[in-house]
């Protein structure tokens, strides 16, 4: 049982570390994927709002 808990703890720490590393570039990508006018996520597609990026 304890071994399982330790393993879960280590996995959790690993995931946290990976997330921590991915946070900065991930945030940049998210801001890039957002419409600059309305802030919705467009993921490269032109936004349907008036100010969608050309
Ligand atoms: Zn928009």
mmCIF file of the protein (N, C-alpha, C, O) and its ligand, coordinates in Angstrom:
data_MODEL
# 
_entry.id   MODEL 
# 
loop_
_entity.id 
_entity.type 
_entity.pdbx_number_of_molecules 
1 polymer     1 
2 non-polymer 1 
# 
_entity_poly.entity_id                      1 
_entity_poly.type                           'polypeptide(L)' 
_entity_poly.nstd_linkage                   no 
_entity_poly.nstd_monomer                   no 
_entity_poly.pdbx_seq_one_letter_code       
;(UNK)(UNK)(UNK)(UNK)(UNK)(UNK)(UNK)(UNK)(UNK)(UNK)(UNK)(UNK)(UNK)(UNK)(UNK)(UNK)
(UNK)(UNK)(UNK)(UNK)(UNK)(UNK)(UNK)(UNK)(UNK)(UNK)(UNK)(UNK)(UNK)(UNK)(UNK)(UNK)
(UNK)(UNK)(UNK)(UNK)(UNK)(UNK)(UNK)(UNK)(UNK)(UNK)(UNK)(UNK)(UNK)(UNK)(UNK)(UNK)
(UNK)(UNK)(UNK)(UNK)(UNK)(UNK)
;
_entity_poly.pdbx_seq_one_letter_code_can   XXXXXXXXXXXXXXXXXXXXXXXXXXXXXXXXXXXXXXXXXXXXXXXXXXXXXX 
_entity_poly.pdbx_strand_id                 A 
# 
loop_
_entity_poly_seq.entity_id 
_entity_poly_seq.num 
_entity_poly_seq.mon_id 
_entity_poly_seq.hetero 
1 1  UNK n 
1 2  UNK n 
1 3  UNK n 
1 4  UNK n 
1 5  UNK n 
1 6  UNK n 
1 7  UNK n 
1 8  UNK n 
1 9  UNK n 
1 10 UNK n 
1 11 UNK n 
1 12 UNK n 
1 13 UNK n 
1 14 UNK n 
1 15 UNK n 
1 16 UNK n 
1 17 UNK n 
1 18 UNK n 
1 19 UNK n 
1 20 UNK n 
1 21 UNK n 
1 22 UNK n 
1 23 UNK n 
1 24 UNK n 
1 25 UNK n 
1 26 UNK n 
1 27 UNK n 
1 28 UNK n 
1 29 UNK n 
1 30 UNK n 
1 31 UNK n 
1 32 UNK n 
1 33 UNK n 
1 34 UNK n 
1 35 UNK n 
1 36 UNK n 
1 37 UNK n 
1 38 UNK n 
1 39 UNK n 
1 40 UNK n 
1 41 UNK n 
1 42 UNK n 
1 43 UNK n 
1 44 UNK n 
1 45 UNK n 
1 46 UNK n 
1 47 UNK n 
1 48 UNK n 
1 49 UNK n 
1 50 UNK n 
1 51 UNK n 
1 52 UNK n 
1 53 UNK n 
1 54 UNK n 
# 
loop_
_struct_asym.id 
_struct_asym.entity_id 
A 1 
B 2 
# 
loop_
_chem_comp.id 
_chem_comp.type 
_chem_comp.mon_nstd_flag 
UNK 'L-peptide linking' . 
ZN  non-polymer         . 
# 
_pdbx_entity_nonpoly.entity_id   2 
_pdbx_entity_nonpoly.name        ? 
_pdbx_entity_nonpoly.comp_id     ZN 
# 
_pdbx_nonpoly_scheme.asym_id         B 
_pdbx_nonpoly_scheme.entity_id       2 
_pdbx_nonpoly_scheme.mon_id          ZN 
_pdbx_nonpoly_scheme.ndb_seq_num     1 
_pdbx_nonpoly_scheme.pdb_seq_num     101 
_pdbx_nonpoly_scheme.auth_seq_num    101 
_pdbx_nonpoly_scheme.pdb_mon_id      ZN 
_pdbx_nonpoly_scheme.auth_mon_id     ZN 
_pdbx_nonpoly_scheme.pdb_strand_id   A 
_pdbx_nonpoly_scheme.pdb_ins_code    . 
# 
loop_
_atom_site.group_PDB 
_atom_site.id 
_atom_site.type_symbol 
_atom_site.label_atom_id 
_atom_site.label_alt_id 
_atom_site.label_comp_id 
_atom_site.label_asym_id 
_atom_site.label_entity_id 
_atom_site.label_seq_id 
_atom_site.pdbx_PDB_ins_code 
_atom_site.Cartn_x 
_atom_site.Cartn_y 
_atom_site.Cartn_z 
_atom_site.occupancy 
_atom_site.B_iso_or_equiv 
_atom_site.pdbx_formal_charge 
_atom_site.auth_seq_id 
_atom_site.auth_comp_id 
_atom_site.auth_asym_id 
_atom_site.auth_atom_id 
_atom_site.pdbx_PDB_model_num 
ATOM   1   N  N  . UNK A 1 1  ? 0.838   -1.209 0.000   1.00 0.00 ? 1   UNK A N  1 
ATOM   2   C  CA . UNK A 1 1  ? 0.000   0.000  0.000   1.00 0.00 ? 1   UNK A CA 1 
ATOM   3   C  C  . UNK A 1 1  ? 0.866   1.249  0.000   1.00 0.00 ? 1   UNK A C  1 
ATOM   4   O  O  . UNK A 1 1  ? 0.640   2.172  -0.783  1.00 0.00 ? 1   UNK A O  1 
ATOM   5   N  N  . UNK A 1 2  ? 1.858   1.274  0.883   1.00 0.00 ? 2   UNK A N  1 
ATOM   6   C  CA . UNK A 1 2  ? 2.715   2.468  0.978   1.00 0.00 ? 2   UNK A CA 1 
ATOM   7   C  C  . UNK A 1 2  ? 3.474   2.672  -0.335  1.00 0.00 ? 2   UNK A C  1 
ATOM   8   O  O  . UNK A 1 2  ? 3.681   3.796  -0.792  1.00 0.00 ? 2   UNK A O  1 
ATOM   9   N  N  . UNK A 1 3  ? 3.877   1.550  -0.920  1.00 0.00 ? 3   UNK A N  1 
ATOM   10  C  CA . UNK A 1 3  ? 4.604   1.675  -2.183  1.00 0.00 ? 3   UNK A CA 1 
ATOM   11  C  C  . UNK A 1 3  ? 3.725   2.335  -3.233  1.00 0.00 ? 3   UNK A C  1 
ATOM   12  O  O  . UNK A 1 3  ? 4.192   3.156  -4.022  1.00 0.00 ? 3   UNK A O  1 
ATOM   13  N  N  . UNK A 1 4  ? 2.450   1.969  -3.236  1.00 0.00 ? 4   UNK A N  1 
ATOM   14  C  CA . UNK A 1 4  ? 1.526   2.566  -4.200  1.00 0.00 ? 4   UNK A CA 1 
ATOM   15  C  C  . UNK A 1 4  ? 1.401   4.072  -3.969  1.00 0.00 ? 4   UNK A C  1 
ATOM   16  O  O  . UNK A 1 4  ? 1.397   4.861  -4.914  1.00 0.00 ? 4   UNK A O  1 
ATOM   17  N  N  . UNK A 1 5  ? 1.298   4.453  -2.693  1.00 0.00 ? 5   UNK A N  1 
ATOM   18  C  CA . UNK A 1 5  ? 1.156   5.877  -2.367  1.00 0.00 ? 5   UNK A CA 1 
ATOM   19  C  C  . UNK A 1 5  ? 2.406   6.638  -2.800  1.00 0.00 ? 5   UNK A C  1 
ATOM   20  O  O  . UNK A 1 5  ? 2.317   7.727  -3.367  1.00 0.00 ? 5   UNK A O  1 
ATOM   21  N  N  . UNK A 1 6  ? 3.556   6.057  -2.528  1.00 0.00 ? 6   UNK A N  1 
ATOM   22  C  CA . UNK A 1 6  ? 4.805   6.722  -2.916  1.00 0.00 ? 6   UNK A CA 1 
ATOM   23  C  C  . UNK A 1 6  ? 4.872   6.854  -4.432  1.00 0.00 ? 6   UNK A C  1 
ATOM   24  O  O  . UNK A 1 6  ? 5.290   7.884  -4.961  1.00 0.00 ? 6   UNK A O  1 
ATOM   25  N  N  . UNK A 1 7  ? 4.455   5.803  -5.120  1.00 0.00 ? 7   UNK A N  1 
ATOM   26  C  CA . UNK A 1 7  ? 4.492   5.837  -6.579  1.00 0.00 ? 7   UNK A CA 1 
ATOM   27  C  C  . UNK A 1 7  ? 3.560   6.930  -7.101  1.00 0.00 ? 7   UNK A C  1 
ATOM   28  O  O  . UNK A 1 7  ? 3.929   7.698  -7.990  1.00 0.00 ? 7   UNK A O  1 
ATOM   29  N  N  . UNK A 1 8  ? 2.351   6.991  -6.541  1.00 0.00 ? 8   UNK A N  1 
ATOM   30  C  CA . UNK A 1 8  ? 1.407   8.033  -6.955  1.00 0.00 ? 8   UNK A CA 1 
ATOM   31  C  C  . UNK A 1 8  ? 1.993   9.415  -6.690  1.00 0.00 ? 8   UNK A C  1 
ATOM   32  O  O  . UNK A 1 8  ? 1.854   10.327 -7.505  1.00 0.00 ? 8   UNK A O  1 
ATOM   33  N  N  . UNK A 1 9  ? 2.647   9.557  -5.546  1.00 0.00 ? 9   UNK A N  1 
ATOM   34  C  CA . UNK A 1 9  ? 3.234   10.845 -5.188  1.00 0.00 ? 9   UNK A CA 1 
ATOM   35  C  C  . UNK A 1 9  ? 4.300   11.238 -6.202  1.00 0.00 ? 9   UNK A C  1 
ATOM   36  O  O  . UNK A 1 9  ? 4.351   12.380 -6.658  1.00 0.00 ? 9   UNK A O  1 
ATOM   37  N  N  . UNK A 1 10 ? 5.148   10.277 -6.545  1.00 0.00 ? 10  UNK A N  1 
ATOM   38  C  CA . UNK A 1 10 ? 6.221   10.566 -7.500  1.00 0.00 ? 10  UNK A CA 1 
ATOM   39  C  C  . UNK A 1 10 ? 5.636   10.918 -8.864  1.00 0.00 ? 10  UNK A C  1 
ATOM   40  O  O  . UNK A 1 10 ? 6.099   11.850 -9.522  1.00 0.00 ? 10  UNK A O  1 
ATOM   41  N  N  . UNK A 1 11 ? 4.615   10.170 -9.286  1.00 0.00 ? 11  UNK A N  1 
ATOM   42  C  CA . UNK A 1 11 ? 3.986   10.458 -10.576 1.00 0.00 ? 11  UNK A CA 1 
ATOM   43  C  C  . UNK A 1 11 ? 3.378   11.855 -10.559 1.00 0.00 ? 11  UNK A C  1 
ATOM   44  O  O  . UNK A 1 11 ? 3.499   12.615 -11.519 1.00 0.00 ? 11  UNK A O  1 
ATOM   45  N  N  . UNK A 1 12 ? 2.718   12.179 -9.440  1.00 0.00 ? 12  UNK A N  1 
ATOM   46  C  CA . UNK A 1 12 ? 2.115   13.504 -9.316  1.00 0.00 ? 12  UNK A CA 1 
ATOM   47  C  C  . UNK A 1 12 ? 3.159   14.599 -9.402  1.00 0.00 ? 12  UNK A C  1 
ATOM   48  O  O  . UNK A 1 12 ? 2.958   15.612 -10.071 1.00 0.00 ? 12  UNK A O  1 
ATOM   49  N  N  . UNK A 1 13 ? 4.275   14.390 -8.720  1.00 0.00 ? 13  UNK A N  1 
ATOM   50  C  CA . UNK A 1 13 ? 5.333   15.389 -8.759  1.00 0.00 ? 13  UNK A CA 1 
ATOM   51  C  C  . UNK A 1 13 ? 5.879   15.531 -10.175 1.00 0.00 ? 13  UNK A C  1 
ATOM   52  O  O  . UNK A 1 13 ? 6.174   16.636 -10.631 1.00 0.00 ? 13  UNK A O  1 
ATOM   53  N  N  . UNK A 1 14 ? 6.008   14.401 -10.863 1.00 0.00 ? 14  UNK A N  1 
ATOM   54  C  CA . UNK A 1 14 ? 6.500   14.443 -12.243 1.00 0.00 ? 14  UNK A CA 1 
ATOM   55  C  C  . UNK A 1 14 ? 5.559   15.223 -13.137 1.00 0.00 ? 14  UNK A C  1 
ATOM   56  O  O  . UNK A 1 14 ? 5.992   16.030 -13.960 1.00 0.00 ? 14  UNK A O  1 
ATOM   57  N  N  . UNK A 1 15 ? 4.263   14.976 -12.972 1.00 0.00 ? 15  UNK A N  1 
ATOM   58  C  CA . UNK A 1 15 ? 3.276   15.683 -13.781 1.00 0.00 ? 15  UNK A CA 1 
ATOM   59  C  C  . UNK A 1 15 ? 3.332   17.177 -13.480 1.00 0.00 ? 15  UNK A C  1 
ATOM   60  O  O  . UNK A 1 15 ? 3.269   18.007 -14.387 1.00 0.00 ? 15  UNK A O  1 
ATOM   61  N  N  . UNK A 1 16 ? 3.452   17.507 -12.197 1.00 0.00 ? 16  UNK A N  1 
ATOM   62  C  CA . UNK A 1 16 ? 3.535   18.922 -11.818 1.00 0.00 ? 16  UNK A CA 1 
ATOM   63  C  C  . UNK A 1 16 ? 4.765   19.563 -12.454 1.00 0.00 ? 16  UNK A C  1 
ATOM   64  O  O  . UNK A 1 16 ? 4.707   20.691 -12.943 1.00 0.00 ? 16  UNK A O  1 
ATOM   65  N  N  . UNK A 1 17 ? 5.874   18.833 -12.442 1.00 0.00 ? 17  UNK A N  1 
ATOM   66  C  CA . UNK A 1 17 ? 7.089   19.369 -13.048 1.00 0.00 ? 17  UNK A CA 1 
ATOM   67  C  C  . UNK A 1 17 ? 6.905   19.599 -14.531 1.00 0.00 ? 17  UNK A C  1 
ATOM   68  O  O  . UNK A 1 17 ? 7.323   20.627 -15.063 1.00 0.00 ? 17  UNK A O  1 
ATOM   69  N  N  . UNK A 1 18 ? 6.274   18.633 -15.207 1.00 0.00 ? 18  UNK A N  1 
ATOM   70  C  CA . UNK A 1 18 ? 6.046   18.768 -16.651 1.00 0.00 ? 18  UNK A CA 1 
ATOM   71  C  C  . UNK A 1 18 ? 5.128   19.952 -16.915 1.00 0.00 ? 18  UNK A C  1 
ATOM   72  O  O  . UNK A 1 18 ? 5.373   20.753 -17.818 1.00 0.00 ? 18  UNK A O  1 
ATOM   73  N  N  . UNK A 1 19 ? 4.071   20.054 -16.119 1.00 0.00 ? 19  UNK A N  1 
ATOM   74  C  CA . UNK A 1 19 ? 3.143   21.171 -16.295 1.00 0.00 ? 19  UNK A CA 1 
ATOM   75  C  C  . UNK A 1 19 ? 3.855   22.492 -16.044 1.00 0.00 ? 19  UNK A C  1 
ATOM   76  O  O  . UNK A 1 19 ? 3.629   23.469 -16.758 1.00 0.00 ? 19  UNK A O  1 
ATOM   77  N  N  . UNK A 1 20 ? 4.706   22.522 -15.040 1.00 0.00 ? 20  UNK A N  1 
ATOM   78  C  CA . UNK A 1 20 ? 5.440   23.751 -14.742 1.00 0.00 ? 20  UNK A CA 1 
ATOM   79  C  C  . UNK A 1 20 ? 6.325   24.159 -15.895 1.00 0.00 ? 20  UNK A C  1 
ATOM   80  O  O  . UNK A 1 20 ? 6.470   25.346 -16.187 1.00 0.00 ? 20  UNK A O  1 
ATOM   81  N  N  . UNK A 1 21 ? 6.929   23.163 -16.562 1.00 0.00 ? 21  UNK A N  1 
ATOM   82  C  CA . UNK A 1 21 ? 7.786   23.488 -17.708 1.00 0.00 ? 21  UNK A CA 1 
ATOM   83  C  C  . UNK A 1 21 ? 6.954   23.933 -18.892 1.00 0.00 ? 21  UNK A C  1 
ATOM   84  O  O  . UNK A 1 21 ? 7.371   24.788 -19.673 1.00 0.00 ? 21  UNK A O  1 
ATOM   85  N  N  . UNK A 1 22 ? 5.780   23.351 -19.018 1.00 0.00 ? 22  UNK A N  1 
ATOM   86  C  CA . UNK A 1 22 ? 4.950   23.657 -20.188 1.00 0.00 ? 22  UNK A CA 1 
ATOM   87  C  C  . UNK A 1 22 ? 4.137   24.932 -20.009 1.00 0.00 ? 22  UNK A C  1 
ATOM   88  O  O  . UNK A 1 22 ? 3.554   25.443 -20.966 1.00 0.00 ? 22  UNK A O  1 
ATOM   89  N  N  . UNK A 1 23 ? 4.101   25.436 -18.801 1.00 0.00 ? 23  UNK A N  1 
ATOM   90  C  CA . UNK A 1 23 ? 3.212   26.567 -18.540 1.00 0.00 ? 23  UNK A CA 1 
ATOM   91  C  C  . UNK A 1 23 ? 3.583   27.779 -19.384 1.00 0.00 ? 23  UNK A C  1 
ATOM   92  O  O  . UNK A 1 23 ? 2.717   28.398 -20.002 1.00 0.00 ? 23  UNK A O  1 
ATOM   93  N  N  . UNK A 1 24 ? 4.869   28.116 -19.410 1.00 0.00 ? 24  UNK A N  1 
ATOM   94  C  CA . UNK A 1 24 ? 5.250   29.363 -20.076 1.00 0.00 ? 24  UNK A CA 1 
ATOM   95  C  C  . UNK A 1 24 ? 5.011   29.314 -21.585 1.00 0.00 ? 24  UNK A C  1 
ATOM   96  O  O  . UNK A 1 24 ? 4.330   30.195 -22.110 1.00 0.00 ? 24  UNK A O  1 
ATOM   97  N  N  . UNK A 1 25 ? 5.545   28.316 -22.307 1.00 0.00 ? 25  UNK A N  1 
ATOM   98  C  CA . UNK A 1 25 ? 5.261   28.271 -23.740 1.00 0.00 ? 25  UNK A CA 1 
ATOM   99  C  C  . UNK A 1 25 ? 3.790   28.010 -24.013 1.00 0.00 ? 25  UNK A C  1 
ATOM   100 O  O  . UNK A 1 25 ? 3.246   28.494 -25.006 1.00 0.00 ? 25  UNK A O  1 
ATOM   101 N  N  . UNK A 1 26 ? 3.140   27.247 -23.137 1.00 0.00 ? 26  UNK A N  1 
ATOM   102 C  CA . UNK A 1 26 ? 1.725   26.965 -23.327 1.00 0.00 ? 26  UNK A CA 1 
ATOM   103 C  C  . UNK A 1 26 ? 0.901   28.230 -23.260 1.00 0.00 ? 26  UNK A C  1 
ATOM   104 O  O  . UNK A 1 26 ? -0.025  28.424 -24.048 1.00 0.00 ? 26  UNK A O  1 
ATOM   105 N  N  . UNK A 1 27 ? 1.240   29.090 -22.318 1.00 0.00 ? 27  UNK A N  1 
ATOM   106 C  CA . UNK A 1 27 ? 0.493   30.345 -22.181 1.00 0.00 ? 27  UNK A CA 1 
ATOM   107 C  C  . UNK A 1 27 ? 0.698   31.204 -23.417 1.00 0.00 ? 27  UNK A C  1 
ATOM   108 O  O  . UNK A 1 27 ? -0.233  31.856 -23.888 1.00 0.00 ? 27  UNK A O  1 
ATOM   109 N  N  . UNK A 1 28 ? 1.906   31.205 -23.936 1.00 0.00 ? 28  UNK A N  1 
ATOM   110 C  CA . UNK A 1 28 ? 2.158   31.977 -25.153 1.00 0.00 ? 28  UNK A CA 1 
ATOM   111 C  C  . UNK A 1 28 ? 1.313   31.459 -26.288 1.00 0.00 ? 28  UNK A C  1 
ATOM   112 O  O  . UNK A 1 28 ? 0.716   32.232 -27.037 1.00 0.00 ? 28  UNK A O  1 
ATOM   113 N  N  . UNK A 1 29 ? 1.261   30.139 -26.415 1.00 0.00 ? 29  UNK A N  1 
ATOM   114 C  CA . UNK A 1 29 ? 0.474   29.556 -27.498 1.00 0.00 ? 29  UNK A CA 1 
ATOM   115 C  C  . UNK A 1 29 ? -0.996  29.893 -27.321 1.00 0.00 ? 29  UNK A C  1 
ATOM   116 O  O  . UNK A 1 29 ? -1.694  30.199 -28.289 1.00 0.00 ? 29  UNK A O  1 
ATOM   117 N  N  . UNK A 1 30 ? -1.459  29.837 -26.091 1.00 0.00 ? 30  UNK A N  1 
ATOM   118 C  CA . UNK A 1 30 ? -2.873  30.140 -25.855 1.00 0.00 ? 30  UNK A CA 1 
ATOM   119 C  C  . UNK A 1 30 ? -3.183  31.576 -26.246 1.00 0.00 ? 30  UNK A C  1 
ATOM   120 O  O  . UNK A 1 30 ? -4.209  31.850 -26.868 1.00 0.00 ? 30  UNK A O  1 
ATOM   121 N  N  . UNK A 1 31 ? -2.295  32.491 -25.881 1.00 0.00 ? 31  UNK A N  1 
ATOM   122 C  CA . UNK A 1 31 ? -2.557  33.889 -26.226 1.00 0.00 ? 31  UNK A CA 1 
ATOM   123 C  C  . UNK A 1 31 ? -2.506  34.058 -27.739 1.00 0.00 ? 31  UNK A C  1 
ATOM   124 O  O  . UNK A 1 31 ? -3.212  34.896 -28.300 1.00 0.00 ? 31  UNK A O  1 
ATOM   125 N  N  . UNK A 1 32 ? -1.666  33.257 -28.401 1.00 0.00 ? 32  UNK A N  1 
ATOM   126 C  CA . UNK A 1 32 ? -1.610  33.335 -29.855 1.00 0.00 ? 32  UNK A CA 1 
ATOM   127 C  C  . UNK A 1 32 ? -2.879  32.775 -30.480 1.00 0.00 ? 32  UNK A C  1 
ATOM   128 O  O  . UNK A 1 32 ? -3.319  33.232 -31.534 1.00 0.00 ? 32  UNK A O  1 
ATOM   129 N  N  . UNK A 1 33 ? -3.456  31.786 -29.823 1.00 0.00 ? 33  UNK A N  1 
ATOM   130 C  CA . UNK A 1 33 ? -4.627  31.124 -30.382 1.00 0.00 ? 33  UNK A CA 1 
ATOM   131 C  C  . UNK A 1 33 ? -5.896  31.906 -30.114 1.00 0.00 ? 33  UNK A C  1 
ATOM   132 O  O  . UNK A 1 33 ? -6.983  31.503 -30.530 1.00 0.00 ? 33  UNK A O  1 
ATOM   133 N  N  . UNK A 1 34 ? -5.761  33.008 -29.427 1.00 0.00 ? 34  UNK A N  1 
ATOM   134 C  CA . UNK A 1 34 ? -6.955  33.780 -29.090 1.00 0.00 ? 34  UNK A CA 1 
ATOM   135 C  C  . UNK A 1 34 ? -7.150  34.916 -30.073 1.00 0.00 ? 34  UNK A C  1 
ATOM   136 O  O  . UNK A 1 34 ? -6.195  35.477 -30.610 1.00 0.00 ? 34  UNK A O  1 
ATOM   137 N  N  . UNK A 1 35 ? -8.411  35.238 -30.292 1.00 0.00 ? 35  UNK A N  1 
ATOM   138 C  CA . UNK A 1 35 ? -8.737  36.407 -31.110 1.00 0.00 ? 35  UNK A CA 1 
ATOM   139 C  C  . UNK A 1 35 ? -8.260  37.646 -30.371 1.00 0.00 ? 35  UNK A C  1 
ATOM   140 O  O  . UNK A 1 35 ? -8.497  37.789 -29.171 1.00 0.00 ? 35  UNK A O  1 
ATOM   141 N  N  . UNK A 1 36 ? -7.598  38.528 -31.075 1.00 0.00 ? 36  UNK A N  1 
ATOM   142 C  CA . UNK A 1 36 ? -7.061  39.712 -30.414 1.00 0.00 ? 36  UNK A CA 1 
ATOM   143 C  C  . UNK A 1 36 ? -8.161  40.718 -30.127 1.00 0.00 ? 36  UNK A C  1 
ATOM   144 O  O  . UNK A 1 36 ? -7.966  41.654 -29.351 1.00 0.00 ? 36  UNK A O  1 
ATOM   145 N  N  . UNK A 1 37 ? -9.283  40.533 -30.734 1.00 0.00 ? 37  UNK A N  1 
ATOM   146 C  CA . UNK A 1 37 ? -10.356 41.505 -30.533 1.00 0.00 ? 37  UNK A CA 1 
ATOM   147 C  C  . UNK A 1 37 ? -11.293 41.077 -29.410 1.00 0.00 ? 37  UNK A C  1 
ATOM   148 O  O  . UNK A 1 37 ? -11.572 41.853 -28.496 1.00 0.00 ? 37  UNK A O  1 
ATOM   149 N  N  . UNK A 1 38 ? -11.776 39.845 -29.482 1.00 0.00 ? 38  UNK A N  1 
ATOM   150 C  CA . UNK A 1 38 ? -12.784 39.425 -28.509 1.00 0.00 ? 38  UNK A CA 1 
ATOM   151 C  C  . UNK A 1 38 ? -12.211 38.441 -27.497 1.00 0.00 ? 38  UNK A C  1 
ATOM   152 O  O  . UNK A 1 38 ? -12.843 38.190 -26.471 1.00 0.00 ? 38  UNK A O  1 
ATOM   153 N  N  . UNK A 1 39 ? -11.035 37.879 -27.751 1.00 0.00 ? 39  UNK A N  1 
ATOM   154 C  CA . UNK A 1 39 ? -10.405 37.024 -26.767 1.00 0.00 ? 39  UNK A CA 1 
ATOM   155 C  C  . UNK A 1 39 ? -10.856 35.577 -26.821 1.00 0.00 ? 39  UNK A C  1 
ATOM   156 O  O  . UNK A 1 39 ? -10.441 34.771 -25.989 1.00 0.00 ? 39  UNK A O  1 
ATOM   157 N  N  . UNK A 1 40 ? -11.696 35.236 -27.780 1.00 0.00 ? 40  UNK A N  1 
ATOM   158 C  CA . UNK A 1 40 ? -12.114 33.843 -27.891 1.00 0.00 ? 40  UNK A CA 1 
ATOM   159 C  C  . UNK A 1 40 ? -11.001 33.025 -28.528 1.00 0.00 ? 40  UNK A C  1 
ATOM   160 O  O  . UNK A 1 40 ? -10.136 33.564 -29.218 1.00 0.00 ? 40  UNK A O  1 
ATOM   161 N  N  . UNK A 1 41 ? -11.033 31.727 -28.291 1.00 0.00 ? 41  UNK A N  1 
ATOM   162 C  CA . UNK A 1 41 ? -10.026 30.858 -28.885 1.00 0.00 ? 41  UNK A CA 1 
ATOM   163 C  C  . UNK A 1 41 ? -10.402 30.561 -30.327 1.00 0.00 ? 41  UNK A C  1 
ATOM   164 O  O  . UNK A 1 41 ? -11.505 30.104 -30.623 1.00 0.00 ? 41  UNK A O  1 
ATOM   165 N  N  . UNK A 1 42 ? -9.461  30.831 -31.207 1.00 0.00 ? 42  UNK A N  1 
ATOM   166 C  CA . UNK A 1 42 ? -9.744  30.606 -32.626 1.00 0.00 ? 42  UNK A CA 1 
ATOM   167 C  C  . UNK A 1 42 ? -8.871  29.493 -33.191 1.00 0.00 ? 42  UNK A C  1 
ATOM   168 O  O  . UNK A 1 42 ? -9.233  28.859 -34.182 1.00 0.00 ? 42  UNK A O  1 
ATOM   169 N  N  . UNK A 1 43 ? -7.708  29.252 -32.554 1.00 0.00 ? 43  UNK A N  1 
ATOM   170 C  CA . UNK A 1 43 ? -6.798  28.193 -32.995 1.00 0.00 ? 43  UNK A CA 1 
ATOM   171 C  C  . UNK A 1 43 ? -6.465  28.330 -34.469 1.00 0.00 ? 43  UNK A C  1 
ATOM   172 O  O  . UNK A 1 43 ? -6.537  27.362 -35.226 1.00 0.00 ? 43  UNK A O  1 
ATOM   173 N  N  . UNK A 1 44 ? -6.103  29.528 -34.864 1.00 0.00 ? 44  UNK A N  1 
ATOM   174 C  CA . UNK A 1 44 ? -5.617  29.728 -36.225 1.00 0.00 ? 44  UNK A CA 1 
ATOM   175 C  C  . UNK A 1 44 ? -6.705  30.071 -37.202 1.00 0.00 ? 44  UNK A C  1 
ATOM   176 O  O  . UNK A 1 44 ? -6.422  30.615 -38.269 1.00 0.00 ? 44  UNK A O  1 
ATOM   177 N  N  . UNK A 1 45 ? -7.955  29.767 -36.870 1.00 0.00 ? 45  UNK A N  1 
ATOM   178 C  CA . UNK A 1 45 ? -9.034  30.102 -37.788 1.00 0.00 ? 45  UNK A CA 1 
ATOM   179 C  C  . UNK A 1 45 ? -9.391  31.584 -37.633 1.00 0.00 ? 45  UNK A C  1 
ATOM   180 O  O  . UNK A 1 45 ? -9.197  32.153 -36.559 1.00 0.00 ? 45  UNK A O  1 
ATOM   181 N  N  . UNK A 1 46 ? -9.896  32.195 -38.661 1.00 0.00 ? 46  UNK A N  1 
ATOM   182 C  CA . UNK A 1 46 ? -10.374 33.568 -38.520 1.00 0.00 ? 46  UNK A CA 1 
ATOM   183 C  C  . UNK A 1 46 ? -11.589 33.598 -37.602 1.00 0.00 ? 46  UNK A C  1 
ATOM   184 O  O  . UNK A 1 46 ? -12.495 32.772 -37.710 1.00 0.00 ? 46  UNK A O  1 
ATOM   185 N  N  . UNK A 1 47 ? -11.582 34.559 -36.711 1.00 0.00 ? 47  UNK A N  1 
ATOM   186 C  CA . UNK A 1 47 ? -12.684 34.651 -35.758 1.00 0.00 ? 47  UNK A CA 1 
ATOM   187 C  C  . UNK A 1 47 ? -13.928 35.174 -36.459 1.00 0.00 ? 47  UNK A C  1 
ATOM   188 O  O  . UNK A 1 47 ? -13.847 35.909 -37.444 1.00 0.00 ? 47  UNK A O  1 
ATOM   189 N  N  . UNK A 1 48 ? -15.071 34.781 -35.932 1.00 0.00 ? 48  UNK A N  1 
ATOM   190 C  CA . UNK A 1 48 ? -16.327 35.199 -36.552 1.00 0.00 ? 48  UNK A CA 1 
ATOM   191 C  C  . UNK A 1 48 ? -16.765 36.564 -36.063 1.00 0.00 ? 48  UNK A C  1 
ATOM   192 O  O  . UNK A 1 48 ? -17.767 37.102 -36.536 1.00 0.00 ? 48  UNK A O  1 
ATOM   193 N  N  . UNK A 1 49 ? -16.031 37.128 -35.126 1.00 0.00 ? 49  UNK A N  1 
ATOM   194 C  CA . UNK A 1 49 ? -16.426 38.443 -34.639 1.00 0.00 ? 49  UNK A CA 1 
ATOM   195 C  C  . UNK A 1 49 ? -15.957 39.513 -35.621 1.00 0.00 ? 49  UNK A C  1 
ATOM   196 O  O  . UNK A 1 49 ? -15.223 39.226 -36.567 1.00 0.00 ? 49  UNK A O  1 
ATOM   197 N  N  . UNK A 1 50 ? -16.384 40.732 -35.386 1.00 0.00 ? 50  UNK A N  1 
ATOM   198 C  CA . UNK A 1 50 ? -16.050 41.833 -36.305 1.00 0.00 ? 50  UNK A CA 1 
ATOM   199 C  C  . UNK A 1 50 ? -14.543 42.003 -36.433 1.00 0.00 ? 50  UNK A C  1 
ATOM   200 O  O  . UNK A 1 50 ? -14.018 42.153 -37.537 1.00 0.00 ? 50  UNK A O  1 
ATOM   201 N  N  . UNK A 1 51 ? -13.853 41.978 -35.299 1.00 0.00 ? 51  UNK A N  1 
ATOM   202 C  CA . UNK A 1 51 ? -12.425 42.315 -35.309 1.00 0.00 ? 51  UNK A CA 1 
ATOM   203 C  C  . UNK A 1 51 ? -11.523 41.131 -35.505 1.00 0.00 ? 51  UNK A C  1 
ATOM   204 O  O  . UNK A 1 51 ? -10.354 41.182 -35.124 1.00 0.00 ? 51  UNK A O  1 
ATOM   205 N  N  . UNK A 1 52 ? -12.030 40.053 -36.093 1.00 0.00 ? 52  UNK A N  1 
ATOM   206 C  CA . UNK A 1 52 ? -11.210 38.872 -36.304 1.00 0.00 ? 52  UNK A CA 1 
ATOM   207 C  C  . UNK A 1 52 ? -9.975  39.211 -37.097 1.00 0.00 ? 52  UNK A C  1 
ATOM   208 O  O  . UNK A 1 52 ? -9.996  40.053 -37.995 1.00 0.00 ? 52  UNK A O  1 
ATOM   209 N  N  . UNK A 1 53 ? -8.898  38.539 -36.749 1.00 0.00 ? 53  UNK A N  1 
ATOM   210 C  CA . UNK A 1 53 ? -7.641  38.853 -37.425 1.00 0.00 ? 53  UNK A CA 1 
ATOM   211 C  C  . UNK A 1 53 ? -7.740  38.497 -38.895 1.00 0.00 ? 53  UNK A C  1 
ATOM   212 O  O  . UNK A 1 53 ? -8.349  37.490 -39.256 1.00 0.00 ? 53  UNK A O  1 
ATOM   213 N  N  . UNK A 1 54 ? -7.156  39.302 -39.727 1.00 0.00 ? 54  UNK A N  1 
ATOM   214 C  CA . UNK A 1 54 ? -7.258  39.106 -41.167 1.00 0.00 ? 54  UNK A CA 1 
ATOM   215 C  C  . UNK A 1 54 ? -6.300  38.008 -41.595 1.00 0.00 ? 54  UNK A C  1 
ATOM   216 O  O  . UNK A 1 54 ? -6.226  37.681 -42.779 1.00 0.00 ? 54  UNK A O  1 
HETATM 217 ZN ZN . ZN  B 2 .  ? -12.973 37.616 -32.228 1.00 0.00 ? 101 ZN  A ZN 1 
# 
